[in-house]
Amino acid sequence: MSRKSALWQGLTNIFVFLLALSIIASTVLEANRSAVDNFFGVVSEVMVSEEGETYSAYKPDAQFLNADGTGNSTALIKAAIDLGRRQEAEGAVLLKNDGALPLASGSKVTLLGARSHRTIINSAMGQKSQGNYITLEQALSATKTDFANTKLDKKEAVADYSFADLKYGGDGVGAGAGFVLNPTTIAAYEAVAGDMALQPKATSGGRGEPHKTTIGEPALADLTAAESGFVSSFAQYNDAAIVVVGRGAGESNDYWKGTLDEAEKAEGITEPLQLTPNEREIINLACQNFSKVIVLLNNNSAIEIGDLKNNPKISAIMWIGHPGNYGLLGVADLLCGKVSPSGGLYDVYATSNLSAPAMMNMGDYTFANADEITRKNRSTKYVMEDESIYVGYRYYETRYYDSVLGQGNAKSAAGVMNSKGGTWNYADEMAYSFGYGLSYTNFEFELSNPAIEQSAHAIFGTFTVKVTNKGTVAGKVPVQIYAQTPYTEYDKQHKVEKSAIQLIAFDKTDILEPGKSQTLTIRADFQNLASYDETFQNADGSKGTYILDNGAYYFAVGNGAHDALNNVLALQGKTTADGMDYNGTAALAKQWNYTFAGNGTVDGTTFGISKNNVQVHNQIQYINWNNFSGEKITHLSRSDWNGTYPVEHTSMTAPADMIPLLNGKIVASADGKEFYTIHTNDDVSGITWGSTKTSYKFYEMVKADWDDYRWNDLLDQIALDEATVFASNSGPNFVIPLTGVGFVAFQRGTDNAGNGIVFDLNNSADKNAPWTIPETDPNAAWNGQVFGCAPIVASTFNQEIMFEIGNFVGNEALFVGLPIVWGPGLNTHRHAYNGRSGEYYSEDPVLSGACALEFAVAAGRKGLVASPKHFVFNDQETNRNGVAPFMTEQRAREIELRAYQIAMEGVKYEDTNEAMFGLMTSFSKCGPVEVTNSWGMMTGILQNEWGFHGYAVTDIGDDKDLYTGMVFAGCTGYDMRGGYPTSLEDFAQKIGKQAAVDGIELSTDMFAKDATMQGIIRTSLKRSLWAFAHSNLMNRYSASTHVESVMTPWRVGYTAAIAVTAVLALASAVMFILSSRKKEDA
Amino acid sequence: MKKFSFNFLTIACAGVLALVGWVLLLVTNGVAGFAVDNGGLAIGLGLVAAALCCAGAFAAEKFGAQNVITAAVKVCALALIMVVIGVLIADRANLASGLFTWDSHNSVGWTAFSTAVASIVFFLLAVVALIVSAFQTGKKA
């Protein structure tokens, strides 16, 4: 009997163990149910209404619906392929062409390079591309695909797609390139494909591992070993060689200086964005065997290609970016000449990336006195951005201009990487500048003088540009308007930096047939050429604002920034005799003289008042290291390139007056000298909570204006405790209901995106929508994350394409029931080594801001709230969790912030009052202050100056230890993936466990006697509700809307496990007790 | 010297393992910025569980391995350990999801995560020892 009782006791323990495991599993699964749902492709909670939803607020485009209003998945997917193809065809940039391109249909072509066979197609815009894709080989040689062998995962999608379906116009124009490809090289690359990751990482690292760059290009010896006829096969396919080289991009990693393999370093290659020995070997092989060698660049971070540019054996170079699932069709269209290239570079391609002054300070830097910082997990890292406004082309072109004019020690040795003779020379340092791109045809431009509209606080210039196609083939061309502002003695005295050239507006022609012309009228907001002067004394006593200098302003069109600058120089009477690399065209530049009519030597009035009618003044002076005590640093100035060129700051000591900010004290002043503490004795009688005087419901607020009179009453009806917790929680799940206004808790309100919505087509959170794709649909598992990288969007210089992307993603969101998207990426490219370059548009804020604005407005019209990220200064992925970037406020406002300002103010759409309803903040800081906790950033600039009202979420769980500061600054809540409060009672536990700053204990009544915080909480709540009121969530809302749980398979699983193990545990225990008694009886 | 039964030694072993797990729980809970949700509760329950293991060992010696009191003490210890494990998993799951995806460079996070895993491993070993002890009849070592 002892053995029996031992058996039963043992079994009891096992089943208790399993029961406990099941309960743990259920708890963890429920806590992370949104992620679990996404993983399994199900929805565990749905919003339902007894009387049925109207679905009248937002609807998909008619082309995606059948006659009965149901969804047409095939139409949607074909439209995605169409758009992805056109996006790439307009965004790819032809950098060099000696006449080799386009190749004739029927050309016998040899594909070389690992990336010709394993092209990096995704851009990891928060999420990676998913689903089936079209390869370069298919695009070049086939006419249709069944997607049978091109799956990024196991998901099924469209069964068949004819390349001729494309709507370029004209029968059959969309068919494939019609090349005949060398099968031997394809077979060789397939044989070694195991070593060529489809989605290579930019770098590894983390967990103490060294940084390392994965390139994945095989050696020629490996290829010939795989296919002995590798080289000899060239003879039969020798019309051209197309060599593809690539570099990956992705979240959480940067390229790092000097991180190639030791073997590659031994070959003299040191940097990860240089061509490796294996890549050079294959390019050289092509040069030896082919009269036409075409190099395709499959990257976002600029590969160093200066020597390819100057190599006469390289016939053509084309940047194709990470083209998305269908973009290689667009590449084929370009290579075969069905479409003429019309893209312009999104970033500069320098001869050496290290020649950018920003590269002096990128990487891992720890404060020397990190032990004095209590917030060690988030506040011990920094990066000094001493390059001031001279980011990307602003540096190279301004230094070039000063070289020509012989000023500012521009020709000194500082920053020289490739210049011969030890003096800085533009032609040696630059391969291809920003905005540059070739076509298969030639265009002639005629620029008229700008028509200036000036009012008290705005100046707009309207440029009329006539474009004529002087070549022999049809094509489009971007029209880029650049400006030069005067660099005056005032600027030098007040440390105001000026770029010698900057993009201020752009547009793109339609397809122009040979001989045809088009006149474009382009309106530029001169706010985008105003300079921020931190020293300017405003009339209201505040300091710092945007200024315009008196003097000569120049405007020019050109093929990129450099060409435009040369045109300006030409108008200024400069020629190659003065040191220009080529003579510009004076007729393509115009001069405009500005004299401030008011008092003062500069105009600090016109743009001193923002479009939201607020005095602009310094808001984030703590972003400048020199505004603290202790050691001072030098920012790059064109007044002396040599004396101010950045040095690397490897071990800065955080000054004593910076430490409290690093430790998370709630900063309440622009200079970081004043702090906020919770009030405990305010008169709060003027703030109403929980009112029953009115009975507005949230569903009634669909598309309500910000100033709608009903908001105040509706907010009065909400309870303070609910509002306090709601202000912590901004998705993806909104688990705190607002009972007073009928706002229900619901799941999956938000997710990442940018190049498409990440969910499978049938994985809708809005199952009752008439257009919902059923599981039985053959395309049910198609995933919408399919478009090319953000730089491709930027390089199109086509606002219509930008708008189309937003519109399509908005349609996708309707199909999957997603109201808010965390995207697009809107940070500017500080340098080429940022591993996330594929997610952000460009180094130029005007181009980036326009991309984001078009995306947001288009998506918004479909009820998808765009939330550009990462606001702001996510200038490197290294140490992004709290890295403190230091720069001047001028730099912050004119580079990173200007992109957001353009998108937020939405000047282009001011008549329709459309712009941004959302925002996601950065993990990084603003100087020593977390962006999430920076009142100057989140309220002073974002809300007050720009008039942004919407939802503003932190990145994943960022700064959960700084709840009060986060709310005080002006965020509307945390991105709480996985760790959100599930109830009011859960709030302090989930959010407050570390919130010890100022000794604040979190509770739902913590602001009971703080009128300031109650006011902020109330506004925060309104901002979130206002954003939702303008989203497709309103399709599901009615008077009886409530949430019902769904018994998903994973819920069935854990419920069954709990039940079975509980029964077995109980039975075993009973048997054990019985057997024990029998033993005792015996 | 008194000889202890295998059962005593197994349960005592469970107690020692639980105690090691508990110490590691203190460590992971103390990582700056990564205090465990319900950490205080887990620490308390972990200590009680370790104590129950010790009590179970002596109960086994006094009342026998298959005595209901001994079995009840052990199953209570097991249950408490599982609660502690559950608290740790629930708290660190979110951290882990970040570390293995977007937050791989978070060295402090990795410390919090790895010490939590170590703690869970020791607690699980304690559970295994308790289960093994439940199958034992109580022979002397």
Contacts between the chains, C-beta under 8 A, distances in Angstrom:
chain1	res1	chain2	res2	distance
A	2	B	66	5.7
A	2	B	137	4.8
A	2	B	138	7.8
A	3	B	137	6.3
A	5	B	66	4.3
A	6	B	65	7.0
A	6	B	66	5.8
A	6	B	134	7.1
A	6	B	135	5.3
A	6	B	136	6.4
A	6	B	137	5.1
A	7	B	135	7.0
A	9	B	66	6.3
A	9	B	71	5.0
A	9	B	134	4.3
A	9	B	135	7.3
A	10	B	131	6.4
A	10	B	134	4.3
A	10	B	135	3.6
A	12	B	71	7.3
A	12	B	75	6.5
A	12	B	134	7.0
A	13	B	74	7.0
A	13	B	75	6.1
A	13	B	78	5.9
A	13	B	130	6.2
A	13	B	131	4.5
A	13	B	134	4.2
A	14	B	131	5.8
A	16	B	75	5.7
A	16	B	78	5.9
A	16	B	79	6.1
A	16	B	82	7.7
A	17	B	78	6.4
A	17	B	82	6.7
A	17	B	127	5.9
A	17	B	131	6.5
A	20	B	78	7.8
A	20	B	79	6.5
A	20	B	82	3.4
A	20	B	83	7.5
A	20	B	85	7.7
A	20	B	86	6.9
A	21	B	82	7.3
A	23	B	86	7.0
A	24	B	82	7.1
A	24	B	85	6.8
A	24	B	86	4.0
A	24	B	89	5.8
A	24	B	90	7.3
A	27	B	86	6.4
A	27	B	90	5.6
A	28	B	89	5.9
A	28	B	90	5.6
A	28	B	93	5.3
A	31	B	90	6.3
A	31	B	93	7.5
A	32	B	93	6.5
A	32	B	94	7.3
A	32	B	97	7.6
A	35	B	97	7.2
A	205	B	104	7.6
A	205	B	105	6.6
A	206	B	104	3.6
A	206	B	105	4.5
A	207	B	104	6.8
A	207	B	107	7.9
A	207	B	110	5.8
A	208	B	107	7.4
A	251	B	101	7.9
A	251	B	102	5.3
A	252	B	101	7.6
A	252	B	102	5.2
A	252	B	103	7.0
A	252	B	104	5.5
A	252	B	105	6.5
A	374	B	32	7.9
A	375	B	33	7.3
A	376	B	32	5.1
A	376	B	33	7.1
A	376	B	108	6.6
A	377	B	32	5.9
A	377	B	33	3.7
A	377	B	34	7.4
A	377	B	106	7.5
A	377	B	108	4.4
A	377	B	109	7.3
A	378	B	33	7.0
A	878	B	105	7.1
A	879	B	105	7.0
A	881	B	103	6.7
A	881	B	105	7.5
A	881	B	106	5.9
A	956	B	98	6.4
A	956	B	102	6.9
A	956	B	103	7.7
A	957	B	94	7.2
A	957	B	98	7.7
A	961	B	33	6.7
A	977	B	94	7.4
A	977	B	97	7.6
A	978	B	93	6.7
A	978	B	94	3.6
A	978	B	97	5.9
A	979	B	94	4.4
A	989	B	37	5.8
A	989	B	38	7.0
A	990	B	37	6.7
A	993	B	35	5.3
A	993	B	37	6.2
A	993	B	39	7.9
A	994	B	33	6.2
A	994	B	35	6.1
A	1069	B	75	7.8
A	1072	B	68	7.9
A	1072	B	71	6.5
A	1073	B	68	6.2
A	1076	B	66	5.9
A	1076	B	67	7.2
A	1076	B	68	5.5
A	1076	B	71	7.8
A	1079	B	66	6.9
